[in-house]
Amino acid sequence: MLLTLSCVGADSSSPQSSKPVNQNLPIPYPTDVVTYHYNASRQGSTLQETTLTPSNVNSTTFGKVGFYAVDGKVDAQPLYVNKQFINGSLSNTLYVVTENDSVYAFGASNGRQFWHVSVLGTGETPSDDHGCSQISPQIGITNTPVIDKGAGNGDGAMYFVAMSKDSSGNYHQRLHALDLRTGGELYGGPVEIAATYPGTGDGSQGGQVIFNAAKYAERSAILEFGGTIYITFTSHCDARPYTGWVMAYNPRTLAQTSVIDITPNGSEGAVWMAGSGLAADSSGNIYLLAGNGTFDTTLTSQGFPINGDYGNGFVKLSATGGTLAVADYFNMFNTVQESNADTDLGSGGAIILPDITDNNGAVHHLAVGAGKDTNIYVVNRDNMGKWNSSNNNNAYQVLNGAMPGGVWSKPSYFNNTVYYGGVGDHLKAFGISNAKLTTSPTSQSSNTFPYPGTFPLISANGSTNGIVWAVSNSNPAVLYAFDATNLATQLYNSNQASGGRDQFGNGNKFITPIVANGQVFVGTQTGVAVFGLLH
């Protein structure tokens, strides 16, 4: 592993010559961004933004203020840690991973490179794209990492999966844990990812499905929840054989603790979700949207697929006793036809809504997801609806045709509103009334977004000054800012300033911005563009 440390000055808020004595006690900062879309619920909103407001986000006072170059595509969301001890001082630090199997630590406000690590083994290269354009031209670190500030040697750790190819043509998937201060490997890592699961489906031998590193990519964001790291895998396009893997690891030892295959006696059903991560609720349950794949239409007496195949489903996993198991699910009545037509849920991501109270005072525990079939599905997490063969979906609520171009992104939530950005569609806001989404948008943007749509993210100061940020995968790419109370009010876009002042290169398919401490960071094909107030 190549480690390159820079000796430049730190992006420092409190320069010191030695490590603070209390550094082993990680200090939580509300503006840290340590996981995909801010939290395990994947709600996609930060409520501690006090600098950026609807009044100062405009092309006169706001724009591109920096660009931090890296050695490959940034397909993962960057992460941000306040006052990280690094290079001898406390610095607000931006962490970036690339498809070239590199990891960078930058001073967040000035782009000074603290360290750069290549996680390739000796003689290895990033994986080729396996003839699939979904992640191309190389596959390295595609998944958004997760940061645990209490891990490591008191400096915190960042967990991610990297794919590579060795000189003999063998492919590897490895779980890494890097020290946030130095970039060094922790806990004896990395560990090679391997797994088997009982079944006779794709890739099985002797009654066991065998995980083949060459057949998969880790696209979804890493989840850390309840003292466990969760990872998932998707296929290279629909190139069989493959199935739907979810794996659990101990974050302090990197030992695998549990595995489940959600299509063990069938095929396909991989976990993709356009880079969105598994979502977790406060009870420790985990939710995902599975891609097209086998679903058993013969059910047990409890209503579960008889062979344990949940392709194209909205799946709830429990981890009771440390063992992953399907606790509940929802599938569309026409799920087999949808899978056969590649019109599956798995193109989109899911979010967990906060507890919602209806007009009668009843509290509802809900989750929201959508995929290619143009419908938005709201499920009751306490009773998701399972499957029936009649022309009826058993979900808590279905908004038929609400996303006419389909969804290859994920929604976000803020102030009793769910925001969605479908393919070729306007960015839309759906209010919540009587514990249900409004059947039509309460507001929408005037512009539309090309494939894959957009991943809305909201910054606000509590419930005020809400701004919806969205990136268009166009050439050049465009960063937009909208008033969260009315998406028809566009505050800013990066094409407005003359001379291309704020442009930042061509689009990068599944990128999502983050906002922290008055800065907006957007991953690109060659680095991270940084936006903020102009000085």
Residue pairs with C-beta under 8 A, 6 or more apart in sequence:
1 117
1 118
1 119
1 120
1 121
1 185
2 117
2 118
2 120
3 115
3 116
3 117
3 182
3 183
3 184
4 115
4 116
4 117
5 114
5 115
5 182
5 183
6 87
6 112
6 113
6 114
6 115
6 116
7 87
8 87
8 112
8 113
9 87
9 112
10 86
10 87
10 88
10 89
10 90
10 91
10 107
10 112
10 114
11 91
11 92
11 93
11 106
11 107
11 108
11 109
11 110
11 112
12 89
12 90
12 91
13 83
13 90
13 91
13 92
14 83
14 89
14 90
15 88
15 89
16 88
16 89
16 90
17 88
18 88
19 85
20 85
20 90
23 85
23 154
23 155
24 153
24 154
25 154
26 149
26 150
26 154
26 156
27 83
27 149
28 149
29 81
29 82
29 83
30 48
31 46
31 48
31 49
31 80
31 82
31 516
31 517
32 80
32 81
32 82
32 147
32 149
32 516
33 46
33 78
33 79
33 80
33 81
33 514
33 516
34 79
34 80
34 81
34 146
34 147
34 148
34 149
35 79
35 144
35 146
35 147
35 221
35 222
35 223
35 224
35 277
36 42
36 77
36 144
36 146
36 221
36 222
36 275
36 276
36 277
36 512
37 43
37 44
37 77
37 221
37 276
37 277
37 351
37 410
37 412
37 457
37 512
38 44
38 45
38 46
40 223
40 224
40 225
40 279
40 280
40 352
41 279
41 280
41 281
41 351
41 352
41 353
41 354
42 276
42 277
42 279
42 349
42 350
42 351
42 352
42 410
43 351
43 352
43 353
43 354
43 412
43 413
43 414
44 351
44 410
44 411
44 412
44 413
44 414
44 419
44 455
44 456
44 457
44 458
44 512
45 412
45 413
45 414
45 457
45 458
45 459
45 460
46 458
46 459
46 460
46 515
46 516
47 460
47 461
47 462
47 463
48 461
49 459
49 460
49 461
49 465
49 467
49 515
49 516
49 517
49 518
50 461
50 518
51 517
51 518
51 532
51 533
52 62
52 459
52 465
52 467
52 515
52 518
52 520
52 532
52 533
53 461
53 465
53 467
54 465
54 466
54 467
54 483
54 489
54 491
56 62
56 533
57 467
57 481
57 491
57 492
58 491
58 492
59 492
59 493
59 496
59 497
59 502
60 534
61 533
61 534
62 481
62 492
62 531
62 532
62 533
62 534
63 494
63 497
63 501
63 502
63 531
63 534
64 494
64 501
64 502
64 503
64 504
64 529
64 530
64 531
65 519
65 530
65 531
65 532
65 533
65 534
66 110
66 111
66 529
66 530
67 111
67 504
67 527
67 528
67 529
67 530
68 94
68 96
68 104
68 106
68 111
68 113
68 527
68 528
68 530
69 526
69 527
70 96
70 98
70 100
70 102
70 104
70 526
70 527
70 528
71 98
71 100
71 102
72 98
72 99
72 100
72 101
72 102
72 126
72 138
72 140
73 98
73 99
73 100
73 508
73 525
73 526
74 96
74 97
74 98
74 99
74 508
74 511
74 523
74 524
74 525
74 527
74 528
75 99
75 135
75 142
75 275
75 508
75 509
75 510
75 511
75 523
76 96
76 97
76 141
76 142
76 143
76 144
76 145
76 160
76 221
76 275
76 523
77 144
77 221
77 275
77 511
77 512
77 514
77 523
78 94
78 95
78 96
78 514
78 521
78 523
78 528
79 94
79 95
79 144
79 145
79 147
79 158
79 514
80 92
80 93
80 94
80 95
80 108
80 514
80 516
80 517
80 521
81 92
81 93
81 95
81 147
81 149
81 156
81 180
82 92
82 516
82 517
83 90
83 91
83 92
84 90
84 91
84 92
84 93
84 155
84 156
84 180
84 181
85 91
85 155
85 181
86 93
86 105
86 114
86 115
86 180
86 181
87 114
91 107
91 108
91 114
92 107
92 108
92 109
92 516
92 517
93 105
93 106
93 107
93 108
93 114
93 180
94 105
94 106
94 107
94 108
94 521
94 528
95 103
95 104
95 105
95 106
95 145
95 147
95 158
95 180
96 103
96 104
96 106
96 523
96 527
96 528
97 103
97 104
97 140
97 141
97 145
97 160
98 104
98 140
98 141
99 126
99 135
99 138
99 139
99 140
99 141
99 142
100 118
100 126
100 138
100 140
101 118
101 119
101 120
101 124
101 126
101 140
101 141
101 162
101 163
101 164
102 116
102 117
102 118
102 119
102 140
102 141
103 116
103 117
103 119
103 141
103 158
103 160
103 178
103 183
104 113
104 115
104 116
104 117
105 113
105 114
105 115
105 116
105 180
105 183
106 112
106 113
106 114
106 528
107 114
108 516
108 517
108 519
109 519
111 530
115 182
115 183
116 183
117 178
117 183
119 141
119 162
119 164
119 174
119 176
119 178
119 190
120 126
120 162
120 164
121 164
121 166
121 172
123 166
123 167
124 164
124 165
124 166
124 167
124 172
125 138
125 164
125 165
126 138
126 139
126 140
126 163
126 164
126 165
127 138
127 139
127 140
127 163
127 164
127 165
127 171
127 217
128 137
128 138
128 139
128 165
129 135
129 136
129 137
129 138
129 139
129 236
130 139
130 214
130 236
130 237
130 239
131 236
131 237
131 239
132 236
132 237
132 239
133 237
134 219
134 236
134 237
135 142
135 217
135 219
135 236
139 163
139 217
140 162
140 163
140 164
141 160
141 161
141 162
141 163
142 163
142 217
142 218
142 219
142 275
143 160
143 161
143 218
143 219
143 220
143 221
143 222
143 231
143 275
144 160
144 221
144 222
144 275
144 277
145 158
145 159
145 160
145 221
145 222
146 158
146 159
146 160
146 221
146 222
146 223
146 224
146 229
147 156
147 157
147 158
147 159
147 180
148 156
148 157
148 158
148 159
148 224
148 251
149 156
149 180
150 156
151 157
151 177
151 186
151 251
151 252
152 177
152 179
152 180
152 186
153 179
153 186
155 179
155 180
155 181
155 182
156 179
156 180
156 181
157 177
157 178
157 179
157 180
157 186
157 251
158 177
158 178
158 180
159 175
159 176
159 177
159 222
159 224
159 229
159 251
160 175
160 176
160 222
161 173
161 174
161 175
161 176
161 193
161 218
161 222
161 231
162 173
162 174
162 176
162 190
163 171
163 172
163 173
163 213
163 217
163 218
164 171
164 172
164 174
165 171
165 172
166 172
170 214
171 213
171 214
172 192
172 213
173 192
173 193
173 213
173 216
173 218
173 233
174 189
174 190
174 191
174 192
174 193
175 189
175 190
175 191
175 193
175 229
175 231
175 249
175 254
176 185
176 189
176 190
177 185
177 186
177 187
177 189
177 190
177 251
177 254
178 184
178 185
178 186
179 185
179 186
187 252
187 253
187 254
188 254
189 254
190 254
191 249
191 254
191 255
191 256
193 211
193 213
193 231
193 247
193 256
194 211
194 213
195 210
195 211
195 245
195 247
195 256
195 259
196 208
196 209
196 210
196 211
196 259
197 208
197 209
197 245
197 259
197 260
197 261
197 264
198 207
198 208
198 209
198 264
199 207
199 208
199 209
199 243
199 261
199 264
199 265
199 308
200 207
200 209
200 264
200 265
201 209
201 243
201 261
201 263
201 264
201 265
201 266
201 267
201 294
201 309
202 209
202 240
202 241
202 242
202 243
202 263
202 266
202 267
202 268
203 209
203 210
203 211
203 212
203 215
203 241
203 242
203 243
204 210
204 264
209 243
209 261
209 264
211 233
211 245
212 241
215 235
215 236
215 239
215 241
215 242
216 233
216 234
216 235
216 236
216 242
216 245
216 270
217 233
217 234
217 235
217 236
218 231
218 232
218 233
218 234
219 233
219 234
219 271
219 272
219 273
219 274
219 275
220 231
220 232
220 234
220 271
220 272
220 273
220 275
220 276
220 277
220 278
220 288
221 275
221 276
221 277
221 278
222 229
222 230
222 231
222 277
223 229
223 230
223 277
223 278
223 279
223 280
223 286
224 230
224 251
225 280
225 284
225 286
226 280
226 284
226 319
227 250
227 251
228 248
228 249
228 250
228 251
228 257
228 319
228 322
229 248
229 249
229 250
229 251
230 246
230 247
230 248
230 249
230 278
230 286
231 246
231 247
231 249
232 245
232 246
232 247
232 271
232 278
232 288
233 245
233 270
233 271
234 270
234 271
234 272
234 291
235 242
235 268
235 270
235 291
238 268
238 292
238 342
240 267
240 268
241 267
242 267
242 268
242 270
243 261
243 262
243 263
243 264
243 266
243 267
243 268
243 269
243 270
243 293
244 261
244 262
244 263
244 268
244 269
244 270
244 271
244 290
244 291
244 293
244 310
244 311
245 259
245 260
245 261
245 270
245 271
246 259
246 260
246 261
246 262
246 271
246 278
246 286
246 288
246 317
246 324
247 256
247 258
247 259
248 256
248 257
248 258
248 259
248 319
248 322
248 324
249 255
249 256
249 257
250 257
257 322
258 319
258 322
258 323
258 324
259 324
260 317
260 324
260 325
260 326
262 269
262 271
262 290
262 308
262 309
262 310
262 311
262 313
262 315
262 326
263 269
263 290
263 293
263 294
263 309
263 310
263 311
264 307
264 308
264 309
265 294
265 296
265 307
265 308
265 309
266 293
266 294
266 295
266 296
266 307
266 309
266 311
267 293
267 294
268 291
268 292
268 293
268 294
268 311
268 339
269 290
269 291
269 292
269 293
269 294
269 309
269 310
269 311
269 312
269 313
269 346
270 290
270 291
270 293
270 346
271 278
271 288
271 289
271 290
271 291
271 346
272 291
272 346
272 347
273 288
273 289
273 346
273 347
273 348
273 349
273 350
273 410
274 347
274 348
274 349
274 408
274 409
274 410
274 452
274 455
274 510
275 349
275 510
275 512
276 348
276 349
276 350
276 409
276 410
276 455
277 349
278 286
278 287
278 288
279 286
279 287
279 288
279 349
279 350
279 351
279 352
279 367
280 286
280 287
280 352
281 287
281 352
281 365
281 367
281 381
284 318
284 319
285 316
285 317
285 318
285 327
285 381
286 316
286 317
286 318
286 319
286 324
287 314
287 315
287 316
287 317
287 350
287 352
287 367
287 369
287 381
288 314
288 315
288 317
288 350
289 313
289 314
289 315
289 345
289 346
289 348
289 349
289 350
289 369
289 371
290 310
290 311
290 312
290 313
290 314
290 315
290 344
290 345
290 346
291 311
291 312
291 344
291 345
291 346
291 347
292 311
292 312
292 338
292 339
292 340
292 342
292 343
292 344
292 346
293 309
293 311
293 312
293 339
293 344
294 309
294 311
294 339
295 305
295 309
295 310
295 311
295 312
295 313
295 331
295 335
295 336
295 339
295 387
296 305
296 306
296 307
296 308
296 309
297 305
297 336
297 387
297 389
298 305
298 306
298 307
299 305
299 306
299 386
299 387
300 306
303 386
303 387
304 326
304 329
304 386
305 387
308 326
310 326
310 329
310 331
311 335
311 339
311 344
312 331
312 332
312 335
312 338
312 339
312 344
312 345
312 346
313 329
313 330
313 331
313 335
313 345
314 329
314 330
314 331
314 345
314 350
314 367
314 369
314 377
314 379
314 384
314 395
315 326
315 329
316 326
316 327
316 328
316 329
316 381
316 384
317 324
317 325
317 326
317 327
318 324
318 325
318 326
318 327
319 325
328 381
328 383
328 384
328 386
329 384
329 386
329 387
330 377
330 379
330 384
330 385
330 386
330 387
330 393
330 394
330 395
331 386
331 387
332 338
332 345
332 373
332 377
332 387
332 393
333 387
333 388
333 389
333 390
333 391
333 392
333 393
334 391
335 387
338 344
338 372
338 373
342 372
343 371
343 372
343 373
343 406
344 371
344 372
344 373
345 369
345 370
345 371
345 372
345 373
345 377
346 371
347 371
347 372
347 406
347 407
347 408
348 369
348 370
348 371
348 372
348 407
348 408
348 409
348 410
349 369
349 409
349 410
349 411
350 367
350 368
350 369
350 410
351 367
351 368
351 369
351 410
351 411
351 412
351 413
351 418
352 366
352 367
352 381
353 366
353 367
353 368
353 413
353 418
353 432
354 413
355 363
355 364
355 365
356 363
356 364
356 366
356 432
356 435
357 363
357 364
357 435
358 364
358 434
358 435
359 434
359 435
362 435
364 380
364 396
364 435
365 380
365 381
365 382
366 378
366 379
366 380
366 381
366 396
366 435
367 378
367 379
367 381
368 376
368 377
368 378
368 379
368 411
368 418
368 437
369 376
369 377
369 379
369 411
370 376
370 377
370 402
370 403
370 407
370 411
370 420
370 422
371 406
371 407
372 406
372 407
372 408
373 406
374 400
374 401
374 402
374 403
374 404
374 405
374 406
375 398
375 399
375 400
375 401
375 402
375 403
376 398
376 399
376 402
376 403
376 420
376 430
376 437
377 393
377 395
377 397
377 398
378 395
378 396
378 397
378 398
378 399
378 436
378 437
379 385
379 395
379 396
380 396
384 395
385 393
385 394
385 395
385 396
386 394
387 394
388 394
397 436
397 437
399 430
399 437
399 439
402 420
402 428
402 430
402 439
402 440
403 420
403 422
403 425
403 428
404 422
404 425
405 422
405 423
405 424
405 425
405 453
406 422
406 423
407 420
407 422
407 423
407 453
408 423
408 451
408 452
408 453
408 510
409 420
409 421
409 422
409 452
409 453
409 454
409 455
409 510
410 455
411 418
411 419
411 420
411 456
412 418
412 419
412 455
412 456
412 457
412 458
412 468
413 419
414 458
414 460
414 466
414 468
414 484
415 460
415 463
415 466
415 484
416 431
416 432
417 429
417 430
417 431
417 432
417 442
417 484
418 429
418 430
418 432
418 437
419 427
419 428
419 429
419 430
419 456
419 458
419 468
419 487
420 427
420 428
420 430
420 456
421 427
421 428
421 449
421 453
421 454
421 455
421 456
421 470
422 428
422 449
422 453
423 449
423 450
423 451
423 452
423 453
424 448
424 449
424 450
424 451
424 453
425 448
425 449
425 453
426 441
426 444
426 445
426 446
426 447
426 448
426 449
426 487
427 444
427 445
427 447
427 449
427 454
427 456
427 468
427 470
427 480
427 482
427 487
428 441
428 443
428 444
428 445
428 487
429 441
429 442
429 443
429 444
429 484
429 487
430 437
430 438
430 441
430 442
431 437
431 438
431 442
432 438
443 485
443 486
443 487
443 488
444 487
444 488
445 470
445 480
445 482
445 487
445 488
445 490
446 488
446 490
447 472
447 480
447 490
449 470
449 472
449 473
450 472
450 473
450 474
450 507
451 473
451 509
452 473
452 509
452 510
454 470
454 471
454 472
454 473
454 480
455 470
455 471
455 510
455 511
455 512
456 468
456 469
456 470
457 468
457 469
457 470
457 512
457 513
457 514
457 515
458 466
458 467
458 468
458 469
458 484
459 465
459 466
459 467
459 469
459 515
460 466
460 467
460 484
466 483
466 484
466 485
467 481
467 482
467 483
467 484
467 491
467 515
468 481
468 482
468 483
468 484
468 487
469 479
469 480
469 481
469 513
469 515
469 520
470 479
470 480
470 482
470 513
471 477
471 478
471 479
471 480
471 507
471 511
471 512
471 513
471 522
472 478
472 480
472 507
473 507
473 508
473 509
473 511
474 506
474 507
475 506
475 507
476 494
476 495
476 500
476 503
476 504
476 505
476 506
476 507
477 494
477 503
477 504
477 505
477 506
477 507
477 508
477 511
477 522
477 524
478 493
478 494
478 495
479 492
479 493
479 494
479 502
479 504
479 513
479 520
479 522
479 529
479 531
480 490
480 492
480 493
480 494
481 490
481 491
481 492
481 493
482 489
482 490
482 491
483 489
483 491
494 502
494 503
494 504
494 531
495 502
495 503
496 502
502 531
504 522
504 524
504 529
505 524
505 525
505 526
505 529
506 524
506 525
508 523
508 524
508 525
511 522
511 523
511 524
513 520
513 521
513 522
514 520
514 521
515 521
518 532
518 533
519 530
519 531
519 532
520 530
520 531
520 532
521 528
521 529
521 530
521 531
522 528
522 529
522 530
522 531
